[in-house]
Amino acid sequence: MLASSTVEFLSDLGESELAPYASELGDNLDATGLRALFTAWMTLPPKSLVGLTDAVLSGCGRYLQARSGSEDEFTAAARTALELGLAYPEDPGVLASLLLNRVSMEPGDALFLPAGNLHAYLRGTAVEVMASSDNVLRGGLTSKHVDIPELLRVLDFDSVGVPWVRARRDGHERLYAPPVREFELWRVALDESGTSGPATTRIGGSTPRILLCVQGTVQLRCDHRVLNLQRGEAAWAAASDPELVVQAASSDATVFVATPPARTGSV
């Protein structure tokens, strides 16, 4: 959430332990202030971390009680903090969650997060595409090692809104084209009978391709090779592989295709 919203939320929780942090951030409503607050929370000694986390969870519990039946940005953030506190007690990631945008997505929605953005999945299933990277850093909510100095070095603390990526529709295909040169993502809906969608799509060669079946069953043909993909299965095609033919083997089959921009081929 925006820094100003974070200050308001921390104040609304009514916990004296949070007052100094809310005041300090209120005096620096920018990336510098967010960096200072995040750094302070992530480097708290264990005893202080326990006390502050307990205060946040107590404040969130009372906040939700007082606003029973209402649903807004702050009640959602309080509910998430409580859920995380139960799953990851005494973890600084519980505190860090108060600084993040909380986003609810519907099927077909997409986001693009540039490198350096702290994020976490709460529930549900998503197709995530990543460019090549030499590091993927943890920021908490895990039993694994968290490299705090390196995390603080690479994180981007600029406040942003929800970075939606709107799909471009082309018949039964949707193209998600983030502002990068490494990849784009296609969603293709197929139907074996040809009733609710085409039975076959062709995906041009000369570029690497990753295909993920998320619904139904499809048959993938590449020259003389044939591969059946069921829900949850994926295939890789190298740039040297020729055109791929993807044919629905069930009704309502759906595949995602990740390629470098731009994919060539026709339905």
Long-range contacts (C-beta under 8 A, 24 or more apart in sequence): 1-73, 1-77, 1-99, 1-100, 1-101, 1-102, 2-159, 3-29, 3-30, 3-33, 3-34, 3-159, 4-29, 5-73, 5-74, 6-34, 6-98, 6-99, 8-74, 9-74, 9-77, 9-98, 10-98, 12-63, 12-74, 13-56, 13-59, 13-60, 13-62, 13-63, 13-78, 14-59, 14-62, 14-63, 15-55, 15-56, 15-58, 15-59, 16-55, 17-51, 17-52, 17-55, 18-52, 18-55, 18-56, 18-59, 30-159, 31-156, 31-157, 31-158, 31-159, 32-157, 34-99, 34-157, 34-159, 35-152, 35-155, 35-157, 37-99, 38-96, 38-99, 38-152, 38-155, 38-157, 39-152, 41-92, 41-95, 41-96, 42-92, 42-96, 42-139, 42-140, 42-148, 42-151, 42-152, 43-148, 44-92, 46-90, 49-90, 49-92, 50-90, 52-95, 53-85, 53-89, 53-90, 53-91, 53-92, 53-94, 53-95, 56-81, 56-85, 56-94, 56-95, 56-98, 57-81, 57-82, 57-85, 57-94, 60-85, 73-102, 76-102, 77-102, 80-122, 83-122, 84-141, 87-141, 88-140, 88-141, 88-142, 91-140, 91-141, 92-140, 93-120, 93-139, 93-140, 93-141, 93-142, 94-140, 94-141, 96-139, 96-140, 101-160, 101-161, 101-162, 103-162, 108-167, 108-174, 108-187, 109-164, 110-164, 110-165, 110-166, 110-167, 110-176, 110-185, 111-162, 111-163, 111-164, 111-165, 112-163, 112-165, 112-178, 112-179, 112-180, 113-163, 114-156, 115-154, 115-156, 116-154, 116-155, 116-156, 117-155, 117-156, 117-160, 118-155, 127-185, 127-212, 127-214, 127-256, 129-183, 129-185, 129-258, 131-180, 131-182, 131-183, 132-182, 171-198, 171-267, 172-197, 172-198, 172-267, 173-201, 173-267, 177-261, 181-260, 181-261, 182-260, 183-258, 183-259, 183-260, 183-261, 184-258, 184-259, 184-260, 184-261, 184-262, 184-263, 185-256, 185-257, 185-258, 186-256, 186-257, 186-258, 186-259, 186-263, 187-254, 187-255, 187-256, 188-246, 188-254, 188-255, 188-256, 188-257, 188-267, 189-252, 189-253, 189-254, 190-216, 190-218, 190-246, 190-247, 190-248, 190-253, 190-254, 190-255, 191-248, 191-251, 191-252, 191-253, 192-248, 192-249, 192-250, 192-251, 192-253, 193-251, 195-251, 196-251, 196-252, 197-248, 198-267, 199-247, 199-248, 200-245, 200-246, 200-247, 200-248, 200-267, 201-245, 201-246, 201-265, 201-266, 201-267, 202-243, 202-244, 202-245, 202-246, 202-265, 202-266, 202-267, 203-237, 203-243, 203-244, 203-245, 203-246, 203-257, 203-259, 203-263, 203-265, 204-243, 204-263, 204-264, 204-265, 205-237, 205-239, 205-240, 205-241, 205-242, 205-243, 205-244, 206-239, 206-264, 207-239, 207-259, 207-260, 207-263, 207-264, 208-236, 208-237, 208-238, 208-239, 208-259, 208-260, 209-236, 209-237, 209-241, 209-244, 209-257, 209-258, 209-259, 209-263, 210-234, 210-235, 210-236, 210-237, 210-257, 210-258, 210-259, 211-235, 211-236, 211-237, 211-244, 211-246, 211-255, 211-256, 211-257, 212-255, 212-256, 212-257, 212-258, 213-253, 213-254, 213-255, 214-254, 214-255, 214-256, 215-252, 215-253, 215-254, 216-248, 216-249, 216-250, 216-251, 216-252, 216-253, 216-254, 217-248, 217-249, 217-250, 217-253, 218-246, 218-247, 218-248, 218-249, 218-250, 218-253, 218-255, 219-246, 219-247, 219-248, 219-249, 220-244, 220-245, 220-246, 221-245, 221-246, 221-247, 229-255
